[in-house]
Amino acid sequence: MSLFKARDWWSTVLGEKEEFDQGCLCVADVDNSGQDKIIVGSYMGYLRIFNPHPVKPGDGFQPEDLLLEVQLREPILQVEVGKFVSGTEVLHLAVLHCRKLCVYAVSGMLGNVEHGNQYQIKLMYEHNLQRTACNMTYGPFGGVKGRDLICIQSMDGMLMLFEQESYAFGRFLPGFLLPGPLAYSSRTDSFITVSSCRQVESYKYQVLAFATDADERQETEQQKLGSGKRLVVDWVLNIGEQALDICVVSFNQAVSSVFVLGERNFFCLKDNGQIRFMKKLDCSPSCFLPYCSVTEGTINTLIGNHSNMLHVYQDVTLKWATQLPHIPVSVKVANLQGLRGVIVTLSDSGHLQCSYLGTDPSLFQAPKIESREINYEEIDAEMKQLQKIIKEATKTQDILPKSESERELIVTAEVSPELDAESQAIDSEVKAEAVPSVTVKITIQSRVTAQKPKLAVCAEAPLALSCDQFDFDDLAPDASETVVLSVFLKGNCLPPELEGDCVASYSIPTGEPLGISRIIKVAQCKFRLPLRLICLPTQPSKTANHKLTIDTNKPPVSFLTIFPDFADQSEEDQSNALGFQFLTGSKVTLLASKTSQRYRIQSDQLEDLWLITKELTLRLEEHFKKQNCKDFTCTFSGSIPLQEYFELIDRHFELRLNAEKLKEMLSERAVQFRAIERRLLTRFKDKTPAPLQHLDTLLEGTFREVIALADAAEENQANVFQAFMKLQSATHLVVMLISLWQKLSADQIAVLEATFLPLAQETDDLGWEEAVDAAISYLLRTCLSKSSKEQALTLTSELCIPKDTSRLKKHITLLCERLAKGGRLSLSTETTTPQAAGVPGGCATIPESDIEEGTVVPGTGATFTNHRHITKQKSKP
């Protein structure tokens, strides 16, 4: 059990489908035996009296705990215990019904058998009410001693006062609409209630006694003021909300306080209506009870709310919060079986509980261990062994893909080797004569019972799918489902990748009757799309603005062999030269050297080189893999085209700045448009319309500007998307060239790709430039740092759009410099040593630039090669 739950001392559930409310609970010594009893009345007319005495805390209801249960004829609205019978000061029970007030004497007779004592109630007197009752209060009205009088508030706002067995008088509250809670203050001899005007009102008993009788109300309203005394309020306080309950308390001769529980706030007032303090409540309250505090001058208050919580406040300070198993509608504090301060709560469905706020101590003590001498060598060896086991375990977690034989659900994708005879392209923006499509067949095979599997298929934009979501019924073991879809180029730009993903989510039953009933799992696979989907064969071009040369360690392979889908087998000229024309209009030429082991890719646009270069390396690897050649490698010895790459970055960043400017201008014009609309609306509503003063012309002009700016923003957004696609393609190319240039391992390539390609798509809050700049800055300060000073620099945690791209271009250049000097990419903390320590002794040092501030890298493209110039150093004598 939680520490902050109310500790269950005794509890029971009253009746079946009975209803209870705020006045249905009372705690008092109703049988005058010297011990508190719990009296509960219900709207079904049942009156119950309990005397809980569990053998140990947490015991449930025992039959002997119920002293009395009797069903009365009418619903019970409220129960109270006081000195209600004349001639004696013993306590009696007052029960309020809708049209009756009954006072009973509760007594117990000593039992002679094991059944115990027998309790009974005796009706002392009753009053039949002329009006429907709402609630009541009692006290020594008028300062009487040794007896309590009763005041009942009716539903139509009449206060009926009873001097025990006789009816005294009745008074109507002025301006009454709906009844509110009612309380009596013995210190000021006044009645306090909350009216429907959301005001706390106080009426003196003497004013009620000498006011005009309620039966003469109709006449006195028509007579003059001198004919009788009107009922005048003593003081009024507007609390601005309806009240749930009122309680007047005074402890240890302290100043009497009036507590009012509102729907959102909790108020403490003085006798004269002034606010002592108030507390805004976080949850909707349901009941409250002020009680004595151990600290002098303060009062504690229990407040229950609709979140099953009971809060303990000392004035306005929250001292304790405890959880209840129900929503309390009434709360009391009792002394039961010698246990003081028992909290008694009652819910509207009849859950009666006695609890306390203490905590059970833990009696467990850990056994003492045997002292022995510490062998540090054995501890170090054991620690290394454990670290090794942990390292191996983290490498083989469930997040890693399992083998096909271990998977519970297998997803496979098969791409058709031929394009569709009839294209399935829909709403394509490509301006080519025909936009081809290719069919992808996806199969889901289950080895277990898979419940409601769902399949999601996605491809890199601007590629589109004919259908990307599929839902299936439950799959039995060894069952399979197959779907067919088509992929085509929808946007008028090239995708950065010709790959697609299939993700299947499913759930399997656990077989447990309780707790988690199922486990949700995911299976996925990738598929590679053909190059013919986005380009067509064409004649090679001799001239181009951008050229790349890829070196290999094997003789060149004829294009008729590795590109059979683009080369014409009848033309031998295409064995060493091949042309590709993308559907977007650009061309790429692929050349193979006849004398050396080199391939050249050339085009007028840098980003167009990426897909052909990647396709060339993949097909070469597949070709030599079929020939069982395991030592085939590709290298790059040219210069990294950073200058051309920076131009693409600048173009993309310029469009992002344009988007911000258009957004600001559109916001300004929208504000202007709404202001003009308000002016025109004011003019049109005037009874004597004033001249428009060309406001209509200004409104029309502003509307046209808003439409023009919206169109420009939409067009710029499309340009930003195309620029981002081009930037991604160029980034893929630069990452590939750097990896071939420095012969990076697979782990280092993964770090480089995560650094330069952190975003699948941009958002308004995060763009490519700031994300890449933060990632490169981290690498330069960790694994590629040259000194401990750089490692000590802290990175900013906030990413925002930069002012320009000079800092980013400088960091990219510096990254290439560090890699050229022998730096290696790693995210492991064990290898984040200064990069200068790993530089070969004969490497010529490059002047280090400040990472945070410094001169901008010159616009002339910096070129880096993988040739290292080693100079011999003379040893000192």
C-alpha positions in Angstrom: 0.0 0.0 0.0 1.3 3.5 -0.8 2.5 5.8 1.9 0.1 8.5 0.7 -3.1 6.3 0.8 -5.5 6.6 3.7 -4.9 3.6 5.9 -8.1 1.6 6.0 -9.1 1.0 9.7 -12.7 -0.2 9.1 -15.0 0.0 6.1 -18.4 -1.3 4.9 -20.8 -0.7 2.1 -24.4 0.3 3.1 -27.3 -1.4 1.4 -27.8 -1.8 -2.3 -28.4 1.1 -4.8 -29.0 3.5 -1.9 -28.1 7.2 -2.2 -26.4 9.5 0.3 -25.5 13.1 0.6 -23.8 15.7 2.7 -26.2 15.7 5.7 -26.6 11.9 5.9 -23.5 11.4 8.2 -23.2 12.3 11.8 -20.6 11.3 14.5 -21.7 11.7 18.1 -22.3 9.9 21.4 -26.0 9.3 20.5 -26.6 6.7 23.2 -24.9 8.8 26.0 -22.5 6.0 26.7 -19.3 8.0 26.5 -18.1 6.7 23.1 -18.7 8.1 19.6 -21.1 6.3 17.3 -21.5 6.7 13.5 -25.1 7.6 12.5 -25.9 7.3 8.8 -29.3 8.0 7.1 -30.1 7.4 3.4 -32.5 8.7 0.9 -34.2 5.3 0.9 -35.2 5.9 4.5 -32.8 3.6 6.3 -31.3 4.8 9.6 -28.1 2.9 10.7 -25.9 3.3 13.8 -22.4 1.8 13.9 -19.9 1.2 16.6 -16.7 -0.1 14.7 -14.2 -2.1 16.7 -11.9 -4.1 14.3 -9.6 -6.7 15.9 -6.8 -5.4 13.7 -6.6 -2.5 11.3 -8.0 -3.4 7.9 -10.7 -5.8 9.2 -13.9 -5.5 7.4 -17.5 -5.1 8.7 -18.5 -7.5 11.5 -22.2 -8.1 12.3 -21.8 -6.8 15.9 -20.5 -3.4 14.5 -24.1 -2.5 13.4 -25.9 -1.4 16.6 -29.2 -0.5 14.9 -30.8 -0.5 11.5 -34.4 0.7 11.0 -36.3 1.7 7.9 -38.3 4.9 8.3 -41.2 5.8 6.1 -39.6 8.9 4.3 -36.2 9.7 2.9 -33.7 11.0 5.4 -32.2 14.4 4.4 -30.1 15.1 7.5 -29.3 13.6 10.9 -28.0 15.6 13.9 -27.4 14.9 17.6 -28.1 17.5 20.3 -30.0 18.4 23.4 -33.4 18.5 21.7 -35.7 17.3 24.5 -36.9 19.7 27.3 -36.3 18.9 30.9 -33.1 16.9 30.3 -29.6 17.5 28.9 -29.0 14.1 27.4 -28.3 13.8 23.7 -31.1 12.9 21.3 -31.2 12.2 17.6 -33.0 14.6 15.2 -33.9 13.2 11.8 -35.1 15.5 9.1 -37.5 14.2 6.4 -38.9 16.1 3.5 -42.1 17.0 5.4 -41.4 15.9 8.9 -38.9 16.5 11.8 -38.5 13.6 14.2 -36.5 13.5 17.5 -35.6 10.0 18.8 -34.0 8.7 22.0 -31.4 6.0 21.3 -30.9 3.5 24.1 -29.2 0.1 24.6 -30.2 -2.8 26.8 -27.6 -5.2 28.2 -27.9 -8.6 26.5 -27.9 -11.8 28.3 -26.8 -14.0 25.4 -23.9 -13.9 23.0 -25.7 -11.7 20.6 -24.6 -8.7 22.7 -26.5 -5.5 23.6 -29.8 -4.6 22.0 -30.4 -1.0 20.8 -33.7 0.6 20.0 -35.0 4.1 19.2 -38.0 5.8 20.8 -39.9 8.7 19.2 -39.9 11.6 21.6 -41.8 14.1 19.4 -42.3 15.0 15.8 -43.2 18.1 13.8 -45.2 18.0 10.5 -43.8 20.6 8.2 -46.0 22.8 6.0 -43.2 23.3 3.5 -40.7 20.9 1.9 -37.5 21.0 4.0 -33.9 21.4 2.5 -31.6 21.4 5.5 -31.4 22.3 9.2 -29.0 23.6 11.9 -29.2 23.7 15.6 -27.7 25.5 18.6 -28.5 27.6 21.7 -30.5 30.2 19.8 -30.9 33.5 21.8 -28.3 32.4 24.4 -30.4 29.7 26.1 -28.5 27.3 28.3 -28.8 23.5 28.6 -30.8 22.9 25.4 -30.6 23.2 21.6 -33.1 24.7 19.3 -33.6 23.7 15.7 -33.9 25.8 12.5 -35.1 24.3 9.3 -34.7 25.9 5.9 -37.4 25.1 3.4 -37.0 24.9 -0.4 -38.9 28.2 -0.9 -36.6 30.2 1.5 -38.5 30.0 4.8 -36.6 29.6 8.1 -38.8 27.6 10.6 -37.6 27.7 14.2 -38.6 25.1 16.8 -38.1 25.4 20.5 -37.8 21.7 21.1 -41.4 20.3 21.3 -43.1 23.6 20.1 -43.0 25.6 16.9 -41.7 29.1 17.5 -42.0 31.2 14.3 -41.1 31.2 10.6 -39.4 33.9 8.6 -38.8 34.3 4.8 -35.3 35.3 3.6 -35.4 38.4 1.5 -34.6 38.0 -2.2 -34.6 34.2 -2.0 -34.4 32.1 -5.1 -32.6 28.8 -4.3 -31.6 27.3 -0.9 -28.0 27.2 0.2 -26.0 25.7 3.1 -27.0 26.9 6.5 -25.0 27.2 9.8 -25.4 28.9 13.2 -22.8 30.9 15.0 -23.3 30.9 18.8 -20.8 33.7 19.4 -22.7 36.2 17.4 -26.1 34.4 17.7 -26.7 34.6 14.0 -27.6 32.3 11.1 -25.2 32.3 8.1 -26.2 31.1 4.6 -25.2 31.6 1.0 -27.9 33.1 -1.3 -28.4 32.4 -5.0 -26.7 35.8 -5.7 -23.5 34.0 -4.5 -23.3 36.1 -1.4 -22.6 35.0 2.2 -25.4 36.5 4.3 -25.7 36.7 8.1 -29.0 37.2 10.0 -29.2 37.9 13.7 -31.5 35.7 15.7 -33.0 38.7 17.5 -33.8 40.3 14.1 -35.5 37.1 13.0 -37.5 36.9 16.3 -38.8 40.5 16.1 -39.4 40.6 12.3 -42.9 40.4 10.8 -44.4 36.9 10.9 -44.0 34.9 7.7 -47.8 34.5 7.4 -48.2 38.2 7.2 -45.6 38.7 4.4 -48.1 39.4 1.7 -49.7 42.2 3.7 -46.5 43.8 5.0 -45.1 44.2 1.6 -48.1 46.5 0.8 -48.1 48.4 4.0 -45.8 51.2 5.1 -42.5 50.7 6.7 -43.8 51.8 10.2 -46.3 49.0 10.4 -43.8 46.3 11.2 -40.1 45.3 11.3 -38.6 43.9 8.1 -36.0 41.1 8.1 -32.7 43.0 7.6 -29.3 41.2 6.9 -26.5 41.8 9.4 -23.6 41.6 6.8 -23.1 40.5 3.2 -19.9 39.2 1.5 -19.9 38.5 -2.3 -17.7 35.4 -2.9 -18.6 35.1 -6.6 -19.4 31.4 -6.6 -22.0 29.0 -5.2 -21.1 27.4 -1.8 -21.1 23.7 -1.1 -21.0 23.9 2.7 -20.6 26.3 5.7 -19.1 25.5 9.0 -18.7 27.8 12.1 -15.9 26.8 14.5 -14.2 28.2 17.6 -11.4 26.2 19.3 -9.8 27.0 22.7 -11.6 30.3 23.2 -10.1 31.6 19.9 -11.8 34.0 17.6 -14.8 32.4 16.0 -14.4 31.7 12.3 -16.8 31.1 9.5 -15.5 28.6 6.9 -17.2 28.5 3.4 -16.4 25.9 0.8 -17.0 27.1 -2.7 -16.9 25.4 -6.0 -13.4 26.6 -6.7 -12.2 28.4 -3.5 -12.1 27.9 0.2 -12.8 31.0 2.4 -12.3 31.7 6.1 -14.2 34.7 7.4 -14.4 36.7 10.7 -17.6 37.1 12.7 -18.2 40.5 10.9 -17.8 39.0 7.4 -14.3 40.2 6.7 -12.0 37.6 4.9 -9.3 36.2 7.1 -7.8 34.2 4.2 -8.9 32.3 1.1 -7.3 29.4 -0.8 -7.8 28.6 -4.5 -8.3 24.9 -4.9 -6.7 22.8 -7.7 -9.5 20.2 -7.8 -13.2 20.4 -7.6 -14.1 19.9 -3.9 -16.9 17.6 -2.6 -16.9 18.2 1.2 -14.9 19.7 4.0 -14.5 19.8 7.8 -12.4 22.2 9.9 -11.0 20.7 13.1 -8.6 21.8 15.9 -4.9 22.3 15.1 -2.0 21.6 17.4 -0.4 24.9 16.4 -1.9 27.9 18.3 -3.7 30.4 16.2 -4.2 28.1 13.2 -7.0 25.8 12.1 -6.7 22.6 10.2 -9.2 21.7 7.5 -10.0 18.4 5.7 -11.1 18.9 2.1 -12.3 16.0 -0.1 -12.4 16.4 -3.9 -13.7 14.6 -6.9 -10.2 13.2 -7.7 -10.5 10.6 -4.8 -8.1 12.7 -2.7 -8.4 14.1 0.8 -6.2 17.2 1.5 -5.2 18.5 4.9 -4.7 22.3 5.1 -3.3 24.3 8.0 -4.9 27.6 7.1 -3.8 27.9 3.5 -0.8 25.6 3.6 -1.2 22.0 2.3 0.2 19.7 5.0 -0.8 16.3 3.7 -2.6 14.7 0.7 -4.0 11.2 0.9 -5.8 9.0 -1.5 -9.3 7.6 -0.9 -11.0 4.6 -2.6 -14.1 6.7 -3.3 -15.3 10.3 -3.7 -16.5 11.5 -0.3 -19.7 13.6 0.0 -19.3 14.0 3.8 -16.3 13.7 6.2 -16.2 13.7 10.0 -13.6 13.1 12.7 -14.3 10.6 15.5 -12.8 9.0 18.6 -13.5 5.3 18.2 -12.3 2.5 20.5 -9.6 4.7 22.1 -8.2 5.8 18.7 -8.4 9.5 18.4 -8.7 11.4 15.1 -10.3 8.7 13.0 -11.4 10.1 9.7 -14.9 8.9 8.7 -15.9 9.4 5.1 -19.1 8.5 3.2 -19.6 8.3 -0.6 -22.8 8.9 -2.5 -23.2 5.2 -3.1 -22.8 4.2 0.5 -19.1 3.4 0.9 -18.5 4.1 4.6 -14.8 4.1 5.7 -12.9 4.8 8.9 -9.2 5.6 8.1 -6.2 7.3 9.6 -3.2 9.2 8.1 -0.4 7.3 9.9 2.1 5.0 8.3 2.9 1.4 9.2 6.5 1.0 10.3 8.7 -1.5 8.6 10.0 -4.1 11.1 12.4 -5.7 8.6 16.1 -5.4 9.4 18.7 -6.4 7.0 21.0 -9.2 8.4 24.5 -8.3 9.1 27.0 -9.5 6.6 30.2 -11.3 7.5 33.2 -9.0 7.5 36.1 -10.1 5.3 39.2 -8.7 3.8 38.8 -7.0 0.5 40.8 -8.3 -2.4 41.0 -5.5 -4.9 42.5 -7.5 -7.6 39.6 -10.0 -7.6 37.1 -7.1 -7.5 38.8 -5.5 -10.6 38.8 -8.8 -12.5 35.2 -9.4 -11.6 34.3 -5.9 -12.7 36.0 -6.3 -16.0 34.2 -9.6 -16.6 30.8 -8.0 -15.7 31.5 -5.0 -18.0 32.3 -7.4 -20.8 29.1 -9.3 -20.3 27.1 -6.1 -20.2 28.7 -4.9 -23.4 27.9 -8.1 -25.2 24.3 -8.0 -23.9 23.8 -4.5 -25.1 24.9 -5.5 -28.6 22.3 -8.3 -28.8 19.2 -6.7 -27.4 15.8 -7.1 -28.9 16.1 -3.9 -30.8 18.4 -5.5 -33.2 16.8 -7.3 -36.1 16.4 -11.0 -35.6 17.1 -13.7 -38.2 14.3 -14.9 -40.4 13.9 -18.1 -38.5 13.5 -16.3 -35.1 10.9 -13.7 -36.2 7.3 -14.2 -35.2 6.0 -12.2 -38.2 8.0 -11.9 -41.4 7.4 -9.0 -43.9 8.9 -9.5 -47.4 8.7 -7.1 -50.3 9.1 -8.1 -54.0 9.6 -5.4 -56.6 8.6 -6.2 -60.1 11.6 -6.4 -62.5 9.5 -4.6 -65.2 7.6 -1.4 -65.1 3.8 -1.5 -65.2 2.4 -2.0 -68.7 -0.3 0.6 -67.8 1.0 3.3 -65.5 -0.8 3.7 -62.1 0.5 7.3 -61.6 -2.3 9.6 -60.3 -2.1 13.4 -60.0 1.6 13.5 -60.9 3.2 16.9 -61.2 6.0 15.6 -63.5 5.9 17.3 -66.9 7.2 14.3 -68.8 5.1 12.7 -71.5 4.6 9.5 -69.5 5.2 8.8 -65.8 5.9 5.1 -65.3 5.0 3.1 -62.2 6.3 -0.2 -60.8 4.4 -2.9 -58.8 5.5 -3.9 -55.3 4.1 -7.1 -53.8 4.3 -7.3 -50.0 3.7 -10.5 -48.1 3.1 -10.9 -44.4 3.7 -14.4 -43.0 2.9 -15.1 -39.4 4.5 -17.9 -37.3 2.2 -17.2 -34.3 -1.3 -15.9 -33.8 -1.1 -12.2 -34.8 -4.1 -10.0 -33.8 -5.3 -7.3 -36.1 -2.0 -6.7 -38.0 -1.6 -3.4 -39.8 0.8 -2.6 -42.6 2.2 0.8 -43.5 4.3 1.4 -46.6 6.2 4.6 -47.3 8.7 5.9 -49.8 10.9 8.9 -50.0 9.1 12.0 -51.2 8.5 13.0 -54.0 7.7 9.3 -54.7 4.1 8.4 -54.0 2.2 5.1 -53.5 -1.2 4.1 -54.8 -2.1 2.8 -51.3 0.0 3.1 -48.1 -2.2 1.7 -45.3 -3.6 -1.9 -45.0 -5.6 -3.6 -42.2 -5.9 -7.3 -41.9 -7.9 -9.7 -39.8 -6.3 -12.0 -37.2 -3.7 -14.2 -38.7 -3.4 -17.8 -37.6 0.0 -19.5 -37.2 1.6 -20.2 -40.6 -0.9 -18.0 -42.4 0.0 -15.2 -44.8 -1.5 -12.2 -46.5 -0.3 -10.5 -49.7 -1.0 -7.0 -51.0 0.0 -5.3 -54.2 0.6 -1.6 -54.7 2.3 0.7 -57.2 5.0 3.4 -56.8 5.5 6.4 -59.0 7.1 9.8 -59.1 4.6 12.4 -58.1 6.6 15.6 -57.5 8.6 17.5 -60.1 12.0 16.8 -58.5 14.2 13.8 -57.9 14.0 11.8 -54.7 17.2 11.5 -52.6 16.7 7.8 -52.2 15.2 5.0 -54.3 14.1 2.9 -51.3 10.9 2.1 -49.5 10.0 0.8 -46.0 7.3 -1.6 -44.9 6.3 -1.6 -41.3 3.8 -4.1 -39.9 2.4 -3.7 -36.3 0.6 -6.5 -34.6 -0.3 -7.8 -31.2 0.0 -11.3 -29.7 -2.0 -12.6 -26.7 -0.1 -13.2 -23.5 -2.5 -15.9 -22.1 -2.6 -14.1 -18.7 -6.1 -13.7 -17.3 -5.1 -10.5 -15.4 -2.7 -7.7 -16.2 -1.4 -7.1 -19.7 -3.6 -9.0 -22.2 -1.4 -8.5 -25.2 2.0 -7.3 -26.4 2.3 -5.0 -29.4 5.2 -5.8 -31.7 6.6 -4.5 -35.0 8.2 -6.1 -38.0 9.7 -4.3 -41.0 11.6 -4.6 -44.2 13.1 -2.4 -46.9 12.8 -2.6 -50.7 14.8 -1.0 -53.5 13.1 0.6 -56.4 14.5 0.4 -60.0 16.3 3.3 -61.6 14.0 3.1 -64.6 11.2 4.5 -62.4 12.7 8.0 -62.6 14.9 8.1 -65.7 15.1 6.9 -69.3 18.1 6.0 -71.5 19.4 8.8 -73.8 22.5 9.7 -75.8 25.6 10.5 -73.8 26.7 14.1 -73.5 30.3 15.1 -74.0 30.2 18.4 -72.0 29.1 19.0 -68.4 29.6 21.4 -65.6 30.2 18.8 -62.9 32.4 15.7 -63.1 33.3 13.0 -60.7 35.8 10.2 -61.0 35.5 6.9 -59.1 38.5 4.7 -58.8 38.3 0.9 -58.5 40.8 -1.9 -58.0 39.3 -4.0 -60.8 39.3 -3.7 -64.6 36.3 -1.7 -65.9 33.1 -3.6 -66.6 31.1 -3.1 -69.8 27.9 -1.1 -69.2 26.1 -3.8 -71.3 26.7 -6.1 -68.4 25.9 -3.9 -65.4 23.2 -1.7 -67.0 21.3 -4.1 -69.2 18.0 -2.2 -68.7 19.5 1.0 -70.1 22.1 -0.1 -72.6 21.2 -1.4 -76.1 22.9 -4.7 -76.6 23.2 -4.1 -80.4 25.3 -0.9 -79.9 28.9 -1.5 -78.8 29.4 2.2 -78.2 27.3 2.0 -75.1 29.7 -0.4 -73.5 31.8 2.5 -72.3 29.4 5.4 -72.4 25.8 5.6 -71.3 23.3 8.5 -71.0 20.5 8.9 -68.5 17.7 11.4 -68.7 15.6 12.0 -65.6 11.8 12.6 -65.9 12.5 16.1 -64.5 14.5 16.9 -67.6 18.1 16.8 -66.5 20.7 14.5 -68.0 23.7 12.5 -66.6 26.4 10.8 -68.5 28.4 7.7 -67.3 31.8 7.0 -68.9 34.2 4.1 -68.3 37.9 4.4 -69.0 39.4 2.0 -71.5 42.9 2.2 -70.2 42.4 2.7 -66.4 40.2 1.4 -63.7 38.1 4.5 -63.5 34.5 5.6 -64.0 33.4 9.2 -64.6 29.9 10.6 -63.9 29.1 14.1 -65.2 26.1 16.3 -65.3 25.1 20.0 -65.4 23.7 19.8 -61.8 25.7 18.5 -58.8 22.7 16.9 -57.1 21.9 14.9 -60.3 25.1 12.9 -59.9 24.1 11.2 -56.7 21.6 8.6 -57.8 23.7 7.5 -60.8 26.8 7.3 -58.6 25.1 5.2 -56.0 23.5 3.0 -58.6 27.0 2.5 -60.3 28.7 1.4 -57.0 25.8 -0.9 -56.0 25.7 -2.6 -59.4 29.5 -3.0 -59.4 29.5 -4.6 -56.0 26.7 -7.0 -57.0 28.6 -7.9 -60.2 31.8 -8.8 -58.5 30.0 -10.5 -55.6 28.4 -12.9 -58.2 32.0 -13.6 -59.4 33.1 -14.4 -55.8 35.4 -11.4 -55.7 35.6 -10.2 -52.1 38.3 -7.6 -52.4 36.5 -5.1 -54.7 36.7 -1.5 -53.4 35.9 1.9 -54.7 37.9 5.0 -53.9 37.8 8.7 -54.6 40.9 10.7 -55.1 39.6 13.9 -56.5 38.5 17.1 -54.8 35.4 17.3 -52.7 33.0 19.7 -54.5 32.4 21.9 -51.4 32.0 25.2 -53.3 29.1 23.8 -55.4 27.7 22.1 -52.3 27.7 25.5 -50.5 25.8 27.1 -53.3 23.0 24.6 -52.8 23.0 25.4 -49.0 22.8 29.1 -49.7 19.9 28.6 -52.1 18.0 26.5 -49.6 18.7 28.9 -46.8 17.7 31.9 -48.9 14.3 30.3 -49.6 13.8 29.6 -45.8 14.5 33.3 -45.1 12.0 34.3 -47.8 9.4 32.0 -46.1 9.9 33.8 -42.8 9.6 37.2 -44.5 6.4 36.2 -46.3 5.0 34.8 -43.1 5.6 38.1 -41.3 4.2 40.2 -44.2 1.1 38.0 -44.4 0.6 38.4 -40.6 0.8 42.1 -40.9 -1.6 42.3 -43.8 -4.1 40.0 -42.0 -4.0 42.3 -38.9 -4.6 45.3 -41.2 -7.5 43.5 -42.9 -9.2 42.7 -39.6 -8.8 46.3 -38.4 -10.4 47.7 -41.6 -13.2 45.1 -41.2 -13.9 46.4 -37.7 -13.9 50.0 -38.8 -16.4 49.2 -41.6 -18.6 47.2 -39.3 -18.7 50.1 -36.9 -19.7 52.5 -39.7 -22.4 50.1 -40.9 -23.9 49.7 -37.4 -24.3 53.4 -36.8 -27.8 54.8 -37.0 -26.5 57.8 -38.8 -23.8 56.2 -41.1 -20.8 58.4 -41.7 -18.9 58.5 -45.1 -16.7 55.4 -45.7 -13.7 57.6 -46.6 -12.4 55.0 -49.0 -12.3 52.2 -46.4 -14.0 49.9 -48.9 -11.2 50.6 -51.4 -8.6 50.0 -48.8 -10.3 46.8 -47.7 -10.3 45.5 -51.3 -6.7 46.4 -51.8 -5.6 44.7 -48.6 -7.6 41.6 -49.5 -5.7 41.4 -52.8 -2.4 41.8 -51.0 -3.3 39.0 -48.6 -4.2 36.7 -51.5 -1.1 37.6 -53.4 1.1 37.0 -50.3 -0.6 33.7 -49.6 0.1 32.6 -53.2 3.7 33.7 -53.0 4.1 31.8 -49.7 2.6 28.7 -51.2 4.9 28.9 -54.2 7.9 29.6 -52.0 7.0 26.5 -49.9 7.1 24.4 -53.0 10.5 25.8 -53.9 11.7 25.2 -50.4 10.7 21.5 -50.7 12.5 21.1 -54.1 15.6 22.9 -52.7 15.6 20.5 -49.7 15.3 17.5 -52.0 18.3 18.8 -54.0 20.2 19.5 -50.9 19.6 16.0 -49.5 20.8 14.4 -52.8 24.0 16.6 -52.8 24.5 15.8 -49.1 24.3 12.1 -49.8 26.9 12.5 -52.6 29.2 14.5 -50.4 29.0 11.9 -47.6 29.7 9.1 -50.0 32.7 11.0 -51.5 34.2 11.7 -48.0 33.7 8.0 -47.0 35.5 6.9 -50.3 38.1 9.5 -49.9 39.1 8.6 -46.3 38.1 4.9 -46.6 35.8 5.1 -43.6 34.4 2.1 -41.9 30.7 1.3 -41.7 30.4 2.7 -38.2 32.1 6.0 -39.2 29.9 6.3 -42.3 26.8 5.9 -40.0 28.1 8.7 -37.8 28.7 10.9 -40.9 25.2 10.2 -42.3 23.6 11.0 -38.9 25.5 14.2 -38.8 24.7 15.5 -42.3 21.2 13.9 -42.7 19.5 14.5 -39.3 16.1 15.3 -40.7 13.8 13.4 -43.0 11.7 16.5 -43.5 11.9 20.1 -42.2 9.5 21.8 -39.9 8.8 25.4 -39.0 10.7 25.0 -35.7 13.7 23.1 -36.9 15.6 23.4 -40.2 18.5 21.5 -41.8 21.1 24.2 -41.3 20.9 24.6 -37.5 20.6 20.8 -37.0 23.6 20.0 -39.1 25.7 22.8 -37.6 25.0 21.6 -34.0 25.9 18.0 -35.0 29.2 19.0 -36.7 30.0 21.3 -33.8 29.6 18.4 -31.4 32.0 16.2 -33.5 34.6 19.0 -33.7 34.5 19.3 -29.9 34.6 15.6 -29.1 36.2 13.0 -31.4 37.7 15.5 -33.9 38.9 18.0 -31.3 42.6 19.1 -31.4 42.9 20.2 -27.8 41.3 19.9 -24.4 40.3 23.5 -24.7 37.9 22.7 -27.5 36.4 19.8 -25.5 35.7 22.2 -22.6 33.5 24.4 -24.7 29.8 23.9 -24.1 27.1 23.5 -26.8 24.0 25.6 -26.8 20.8 23.7 -26.1 18.6 25.9 -28.2 18.4 25.5 -32.0 17.2 28.5 -34.0 17.6 29.6 -37.6 21.0 31.3 -38.0 21.6 34.7 -39.5 23.7 33.3 -42.4 25.4 30.1 -43.5 29.0 31.2 -43.0 29.4 29.5 -39.7 28.0 26.2 -41.1 30.2 26.3 -44.2 33.2 27.0 -42.0 32.5 24.0 -39.8 32.0 21.7 -42.8 35.4 22.8 -44.1 37.0 22.3 -40.7 35.5 18.8 -40.5 37.1 17.9 -43.8 40.4 19.3 -42.6 40.3 17.2 -39.4 39.5 14.1 -41.4 42.4 14.8 -43.8 44.7 15.0 -40.8 43.8 11.6 -39.6 40.8 12.3 -37.4 38.3 9.5 -37.0 34.6 9.6 -36.3 33.3 7.9 -33.2 30.6 8.6 -30.6 32.1 6.4 -27.9 33.3 8.3 -24.8 36.4 6.1 -24.7 37.8 7.6 -27.9 37.0 11.2 -27.4 40.6 12.2 -27.0 42.1 15.3 -28.6 42.6 14.6 -32.3 46.1 16.0 -32.4 47.3 13.0 -30.4 46.3 10.7 -33.3 48.0 12.7 -36.0 51.0 10.9 -37.5 54.3 12.5 -36.5 55.2 13.5 -40.0 51.9 15.2 -40.9 52.2 18.9 -41.5 49.9 20.7 -39.1 47.1 22.9 -40.4 46.6 26.2 -38.6 43.7 25.7 -36.2 40.7 27.9 -36.5 38.5 29.0 -33.7 35.2 27.0 -33.8 33.1 29.7 -32.3 34.4 32.8 -34.0 36.8 33.6 -36.8 37.1 34.5 -40.4 34.7 33.0 -43.0 36.0 30.4 -45.3 36.9 32.0 -48.6 34.5 31.5 -51.5 37.0 29.7 -53.6 36.3 26.0 -53.2 38.6 24.3 -50.8 39.9 21.1 -52.3 41.1 18.1 -50.3 42.7 15.0 -51.5 43.6 11.7 -49.8 47.3 12.2 -50.6 49.2 12.8 -47.5 52.5 14.6 -47.8 55.0 13.1 -45.3 58.1 15.1 -44.5 61.0 13.7 -42.5 61.9 15.5 -39.3 65.5 15.7 -38.1 66.1 14.4 -34.7 67.5 16.7 -32.2 71.0 16.0 -30.9 
